[in-house]
Amino acid sequence: MNPNTTTITPTFNTIAPTTPASPPPTTTLQPTPPVDPNAAPCSGRPFDAFLQLKNGSIYAFRGEYFFELDDKSILPGYPKLIQDVWGIPGPIDAAFTRINCQGKSYIFKGNKYWRFDGDVLDEDYPRDISVGFDGIPDDIDAAFAIPAPSHRGREKAYFFKGEKYHQYEFKQQPSHEECVLMSRSSPSVLFTRYTDLFCDQTWEDLFAELFGGPYSSHDIGARYTSRDWHGIRSPVDAAMVGRVYLSPKPTPSSPPPSRRRGSRRRRPNRRRGHRGRHSRHVLFDDFWGYDDWFDYSHFSDMMEEMPTEEQKSTPVQNVYFFKRDKYYRVDLQTKRVDSASPPYPRSIAKYWLGCKQEDTSDSSRAEKK
C-alpha cells in the first residue's frame, strides 16, 4: 500500500428506530346527573307548603328545596335548600304566618313545629305540636291562619289532614306593649293591611262574619273538608291565606229590583268590561290586587240598576288551596271556590311560577278533570 495514500473510511448515519405515536387518550363523557324534579320549577310536582312572611315575601316549599316568588315568577338564585336557610331538613308539612303585630311564622313537620321571627328561629324551638297546638294532629297536610275579628277577638288557624280539617283558636295574643315595640322595630306588613280596615268601626260586624265572633269556641273538632269547603277535594297539599280586600256589593237590605222577563237589555260583555284579562300574562293577579282580585261581572246588572248610595263595599278574604299542579281560590266566608275566568283550578306553574311551558310528563300528578 502506498504510504501516501489516504484511506477514507465510510461513515453511516444511524437513525434510531422511532416508536409509533400512541393514540390520544379517549375522553369518556360522564352522563349529566338528572335534575331533582323538586328543584325544577316547572316540573309539575306538588308543593308541600306556601308561606308569606310578615314583610310580604312569599316562599314555596317542595321536597328539600324552596323558592322565593315575586309578582311575576321565581326570583334569581333559587331554589335553595331548606336546611341551609331555615335549619330544617326538607320536606316540610305546612307553614303559615300569624296575622298580628308580631307576625311570627310557623313551620310544621312530623310532630314538631318551629317558630320564626322573619327567617330567624326563636329560642327553645322546635316544640311538640301536641304541646303548642292542643288537639291538632301530627303530620298535617296544610295550614293557614286568619286574624282576630276585633281587638276583643282571637286569631284562628285551620289545619288540614287527610279528609278532615281542624279549627284552632290561639290562646295568647300579643299585648299592647308588645305591639308598640314590634311596630317600631319590625312592623308586620300583613297586619297593617288589616288594621287599615279595622280602624273603620263600621267593618266590625262584617269582620266578625269573616273571621268569627269574639267569643267563639277554642276547638270545634275535626270536620270533613269536602263537606264544608265546597269545590275542594281532600286531601290538599298546601294552603295560604290571601289578602283581604274590598269588593263592591249591594247592601242586603235593599235587593235590586227584578227585571221584567221581556227586557231586551243585554248583559254586559265580560270581555268588554275586562279588557286584556285573557291576553295579559301578569302573574299573581288574584293575589297581588290586580283586576282579577274580584270578578265584578257578577254584580254588573245589579250595579247598573241600583242607586249610587246603595252600592257599598264589603271586605272579602280569600284562601288558596294547592293540590297537585293546580290551585283553587276560595272565599273564606262562603267556603266556596270562586267563580272566575279562566275557571279554577288553575295552573300553579303558569300563574305562580312564571312557567311558559309546563312539564306534563308526570301524568300521575296532573289534575284530573
C-alpha positions as CSV (number, residue, x, y, z in Angstrom):
1,M,0.0,0.0,0.0
2,N,1.3,3.4,-1.0
3,P,2.1,5.2,2.3
4,N,1.0,8.5,0.7
5,T,-2.5,7.1,0.0
6,T,-5.2,8.2,2.4
7,T,-7.7,5.6,3.4
8,I,-11.2,7.0,3.6
9,T,-13.4,5.1,5.9
10,P,-17.1,5.4,5.0
11,T,-19.4,6.8,7.8
12,F,-23.0,5.8,8.2
13,N,-25.8,8.0,9.8
14,T,-27.5,5.6,12.1
15,I,-31.2,6.6,12.6
16,A,-32.7,5.2,15.7
17,P,-36.0,3.5,15.2
18,T,-39.0,5.7,16.0
19,T,-41.6,4.4,18.4
20,P,-45.1,4.6,17.0
21,A,-47.0,7.5,18.5
22,S,-49.7,6.4,21.0
23,P,-53.3,7.4,20.1
24,P,-54.6,10.3,22.1
25,P,-56.5,9.3,25.2
26,T,-60.1,9.0,24.7
27,T,-62.3,11.2,26.9
28,T,-65.3,9.4,28.3
29,L,-68.2,11.8,28.7
30,Q,-69.9,11.3,32.0
31,P,-73.7,11.4,31.9
32,T,-75.2,14.6,33.3
33,P,-76.8,13.8,36.7
34,P,-80.5,14.1,36.5
35,V,-82.0,17.3,38.0
36,D,-84.2,16.6,41.0
37,P,-87.7,17.3,39.8
38,N,-88.4,19.1,43.1
39,A,-85.7,21.6,42.2
40,A,-87.1,22.2,38.7
41,P,-89.7,25.0,38.9
42,C,-91.8,23.8,36.0
43,S,-91.7,20.0,36.7
44,G,-95.4,19.9,37.8
45,R,-94.5,18.3,41.1
46,P,-96.8,19.2,44.0
47,F,-95.7,21.8,46.6
48,D,-95.6,21.0,50.3
49,A,-96.3,24.5,51.7
50,F,-96.6,28.2,50.8
51,L,-95.6,30.8,53.3
52,Q,-95.8,34.6,53.3
53,L,-93.6,36.3,55.9
54,K,-94.7,39.5,57.7
55,N,-92.6,41.6,55.3
56,G,-94.7,40.3,52.4
57,S,-92.1,37.8,51.0
58,I,-93.7,34.7,49.6
59,Y,-91.9,31.3,49.6
60,A,-92.9,28.0,48.1
61,F,-91.6,24.7,49.6
62,R,-91.2,21.5,47.7
63,G,-89.1,18.5,48.7
64,E,-85.7,19.6,50.1
65,Y,-85.9,23.0,48.3
66,F,-87.8,26.3,48.5
67,F,-88.3,29.2,46.1
68,E,-89.0,32.9,46.6
69,L,-91.7,34.3,44.4
70,D,-92.4,37.8,43.3
71,D,-95.4,39.1,41.3
72,K,-94.1,37.6,38.1
73,S,-92.1,34.5,38.7
74,I,-89.3,32.9,40.8
75,L,-86.6,35.2,42.0
76,P,-83.0,34.6,40.7
77,G,-80.8,32.4,42.9
78,Y,-83.5,29.8,43.7
79,P,-84.1,27.1,44.5
80,K,-82.2,26.9,47.8
81,L,-82.1,24.1,50.3
82,I,-84.5,24.4,53.2
83,Q,-81.8,23.0,55.5
84,D,-79.3,25.8,54.6
85,V,-81.7,28.7,55.3
86,W,-84.3,27.5,57.7
87,G,-82.3,24.8,59.5
88,I,-84.9,22.2,58.9
89,P,-84.3,19.2,56.7
90,G,-86.9,19.1,53.9
91,P,-89.6,18.2,53.1
92,I,-91.8,20.1,55.5
93,D,-95.5,19.6,56.0
94,A,-97.1,23.0,56.3
95,A,-96.4,26.7,57.2
96,F,-98.2,29.9,58.0
97,T,-97.7,33.4,59.5
98,R,-99.9,34.8,62.2
99,I,-101.6,38.0,61.2
100,N,-101.0,40.1,64.2
101,C,-98.5,42.9,65.2
102,Q,-95.7,40.3,65.8
103,G,-96.2,38.3,62.6
104,K,-94.5,35.1,63.8
105,S,-94.1,32.4,61.2
106,Y,-94.6,28.7,61.9
107,I,-93.2,25.6,60.0
108,F,-94.6,22.2,60.8
109,K,-93.0,18.8,60.2
110,G,-94.0,15.5,61.7
111,N,-94.8,16.0,65.4
112,K,-92.7,19.2,65.7
113,Y,-93.1,22.9,64.8
114,W,-90.6,25.7,64.5
115,R,-91.4,29.4,65.2
116,F,-89.6,32.2,63.3
117,D,-89.4,36.0,63.5
118,G,-89.0,36.6,59.8
119,D,-86.4,33.9,58.9
120,V,-84.7,33.9,62.4
121,L,-85.6,30.9,64.6
122,D,-86.9,31.8,68.1
123,E,-85.3,30.3,71.1
124,D,-86.5,26.9,72.6
125,Y,-87.7,25.6,69.3
126,P,-88.7,23.2,67.8
127,R,-91.6,22.1,70.1
128,D,-94.1,19.3,70.0
129,I,-97.4,20.1,68.1
130,S,-99.3,18.4,70.9
131,V,-97.9,21.0,73.4
132,G,-98.2,24.2,71.4
133,F,-101.4,23.3,69.5
134,D,-103.6,21.2,71.7
135,G,-105.9,18.9,69.7
136,I,-104.1,19.3,66.4
137,P,-102.7,16.0,64.9
138,D,-99.2,15.4,63.8
139,D,-98.2,15.1,60.1
140,I,-100.6,17.7,58.9
141,D,-101.0,18.4,55.1
142,A,-101.7,22.1,55.1
143,A,-102.5,25.1,57.4
144,F,-103.3,28.8,57.3
145,A,-104.0,31.5,59.9
146,I,-106.6,34.3,59.9
147,P,-106.6,37.5,62.0
148,A,-108.8,38.2,65.0
149,P,-112.2,39.8,64.1
150,S,-111.6,42.7,66.5
151,H,-109.4,43.7,69.4
152,R,-111.6,41.6,71.7
153,G,-111.4,38.5,69.5
154,R,-108.8,35.9,68.9
155,E,-106.8,34.7,65.9
156,K,-107.6,31.3,64.4
157,A,-105.8,28.7,62.4
158,Y,-107.0,25.9,60.2
159,F,-105.2,22.6,59.9
160,F,-105.9,20.0,57.2
161,K,-105.0,16.4,57.3
162,G,-106.4,13.7,55.1
163,E,-110.1,14.1,54.6
164,K,-110.6,16.3,57.7
165,Y,-109.7,19.8,59.0
166,H,-109.4,21.3,62.5
167,Q,-110.0,24.9,63.5
168,Y,-107.8,26.2,66.3
169,E,-108.1,29.3,68.3
170,F,-104.9,30.9,69.7
171,K,-104.9,31.2,73.5
172,Q,-102.4,34.0,73.7
173,Q,-102.4,37.3,71.9
174,P,-99.6,40.0,71.9
175,S,-100.1,42.6,74.5
176,H,-100.4,46.3,73.6
177,E,-96.9,47.0,74.9
178,E,-95.5,44.2,72.7
179,C,-97.3,45.5,69.7
180,V,-96.0,49.1,70.2
181,L,-92.5,47.7,70.4
182,M,-92.8,45.4,67.4
183,S,-94.4,48.2,65.3
184,R,-91.3,50.4,65.9
185,S,-88.6,47.7,65.4
186,S,-90.1,45.2,62.9
187,P,-93.6,46.0,61.7
188,S,-95.8,43.4,60.0
189,V,-96.9,44.4,56.5
190,L,-99.6,41.7,56.6
191,F,-101.1,43.0,59.8
192,T,-101.0,46.6,58.6
193,R,-103.2,45.7,55.7
194,Y,-105.9,44.5,58.1
195,T,-105.6,47.3,60.6
196,D,-106.1,49.9,57.9
197,L,-109.6,48.4,57.5
198,F,-110.1,47.6,61.2
199,C,-109.8,51.3,62.1
200,D,-113.2,51.8,60.4
201,Q,-115.6,50.8,63.1
202,T,-118.4,50.1,60.5
203,W,-116.5,47.0,59.5
204,E,-116.6,45.3,62.9
205,D,-119.7,43.2,62.3
206,L,-118.5,42.3,58.8
207,F,-115.1,41.2,60.1
208,A,-116.9,39.1,62.7
209,E,-118.7,37.3,59.9
210,L,-115.4,36.8,58.0
211,F,-113.2,35.7,60.9
212,G,-115.7,34.6,63.6
213,G,-117.1,36.3,66.7
214,P,-115.0,37.4,69.7
215,Y,-116.4,34.6,71.9
216,S,-116.2,31.6,69.7
217,S,-115.1,28.2,71.0
218,H,-111.5,27.1,71.2
219,D,-111.8,23.9,69.2
220,I,-114.7,22.8,67.0
221,G,-113.2,19.3,66.5
222,A,-112.4,17.6,63.2
223,R,-114.8,18.2,60.3
224,Y,-114.8,16.9,56.7
225,T,-113.1,19.2,54.3
226,S,-115.2,18.4,51.2
227,R,-118.4,18.9,53.2
228,D,-117.5,22.4,54.4
229,W,-115.2,23.7,51.7
230,H,-117.3,23.4,48.6
231,G,-115.3,22.5,45.5
232,I,-112.2,21.3,47.3
233,R,-111.3,17.7,47.1
234,S,-109.3,16.3,50.0
235,P,-106.5,15.8,50.7
236,V,-104.9,19.1,49.8
237,D,-101.1,19.6,49.6
238,A,-100.8,23.2,50.8
239,A,-102.8,26.3,51.7
240,M,-102.2,30.0,52.2
241,V,-104.4,32.9,53.1
242,G,-104.7,35.8,50.6
243,R,-105.0,39.5,51.2
244,V,-108.2,41.0,52.5
245,Y,-109.8,43.4,50.0
246,L,-113.0,45.4,49.4
247,S,-115.5,44.4,46.8
248,P,-118.5,46.3,45.5
249,K,-121.6,44.6,46.8
250,P,-125.2,45.9,47.2
251,T,-126.5,46.1,50.8
252,P,-128.6,43.0,51.7
253,S,-131.4,45.2,53.0
254,S,-132.0,46.7,49.6
255,P,-132.2,44.0,46.9
256,P,-132.1,45.2,43.3
257,P,-135.4,45.4,41.5
258,S,-136.2,42.5,39.4
259,R,-136.1,42.9,35.7
260,R,-139.1,42.1,33.6
261,R,-138.8,38.9,31.7
262,G,-139.2,40.6,28.4
263,S,-136.5,43.1,28.9
264,R,-134.2,43.4,25.9
265,R,-131.2,44.9,27.8
266,R,-128.3,42.7,27.1
267,R,-125.9,41.5,29.8
268,P,-122.6,43.5,29.7
269,N,-119.9,41.6,27.9
270,R,-117.3,40.4,30.3
271,R,-114.5,40.9,27.8
272,R,-115.6,44.4,27.1
273,G,-115.5,45.3,30.8
274,H,-112.3,43.5,31.5
275,R,-110.1,44.2,28.6
276,G,-106.9,42.2,28.5
277,R,-107.8,39.7,31.1
278,H,-107.2,36.7,28.9
279,S,-104.3,38.1,26.9
280,R,-102.4,39.7,29.8
281,H,-99.8,37.5,31.3
282,V,-99.4,39.2,34.7
283,L,-99.0,36.5,37.3
284,F,-100.3,36.6,40.8
285,D,-103.3,38.6,39.5
286,D,-105.6,37.3,42.2
287,F,-103.1,37.6,45.0
288,W,-101.4,41.0,44.4
289,G,-104.5,43.0,43.9
290,Y,-104.9,43.4,40.2
291,D,-108.2,43.4,38.3
292,D,-108.7,39.6,38.8
293,W,-109.0,40.1,42.6
294,F,-112.7,40.3,42.1
295,D,-115.0,39.4,39.2
296,Y,-117.2,42.5,39.0
297,S,-119.3,41.0,36.2
298,H,-121.3,39.1,38.9
299,F,-122.7,42.4,40.0
300,S,-122.8,44.3,36.7
301,D,-126.5,44.0,36.3
302,M,-127.3,45.0,39.9
303,M,-125.0,47.9,40.0
304,E,-126.4,49.4,36.8
305,E,-130.0,49.4,38.3
306,M,-129.1,50.4,41.9
307,P,-128.9,53.9,43.2
308,T,-125.4,55.1,44.0
309,E,-126.0,55.3,47.7
310,E,-126.8,51.6,47.9
311,Q,-123.5,50.5,46.4
312,K,-121.4,49.6,49.4
313,S,-118.2,47.7,49.7
314,T,-117.7,44.6,51.8
315,P,-114.4,43.0,52.9
316,V,-113.6,39.7,51.2
317,Q,-110.9,37.3,52.4
318,N,-109.6,34.7,50.0
319,V,-107.8,31.4,50.8
320,Y,-105.7,29.5,48.3
321,F,-105.6,25.7,48.3
322,F,-102.9,23.8,46.3
323,K,-103.5,20.3,45.1
324,R,-101.0,18.6,42.8
325,D,-100.2,21.0,40.0
326,K,-103.3,23.2,40.4
327,Y,-104.6,25.7,42.8
328,Y,-108.1,27.0,43.9
329,R,-109.2,30.4,45.2
330,V,-111.9,30.1,47.9
331,D,-114.0,32.8,49.6
332,L,-113.4,32.3,53.4
333,Q,-116.9,33.5,54.3
334,T,-118.8,31.2,51.9
335,K,-116.1,28.5,51.8
336,R,-116.8,28.1,48.1
337,V,-114.4,28.1,45.2
338,D,-114.7,31.4,43.4
339,S,-116.3,31.7,40.0
340,A,-113.8,33.4,37.7
341,S,-112.5,33.3,34.1
342,P,-110.4,31.3,33.5
343,P,-112.1,29.0,36.0
344,Y,-110.4,27.3,38.9
345,P,-108.5,25.2,39.4
346,R,-105.6,27.0,37.6
347,S,-102.1,26.1,36.9
348,I,-99.6,26.7,39.7
349,A,-96.7,26.7,37.2
350,K,-98.3,29.4,35.0
351,Y,-99.8,31.7,37.5
352,W,-97.4,31.4,40.4
353,L,-94.0,30.3,38.9
354,G,-94.0,32.1,35.6
355,C,-93.5,28.9,33.6
356,K,-94.2,29.5,29.9
357,Q,-94.3,25.8,29.2
358,E,-95.2,23.2,31.8
359,D,-93.7,19.8,32.0
360,T,-96.6,17.4,31.9
361,S,-94.5,14.2,31.7
362,D,-95.7,13.2,35.2
363,S,-99.3,12.5,34.2
364,S,-100.0,10.9,37.6
365,R,-99.8,14.3,39.2
366,A,-101.9,16.1,36.7
367,E,-105.2,17.4,37.9
368,K,-107.9,15.0,36.8
369,K,-110.8,16.6,35.1
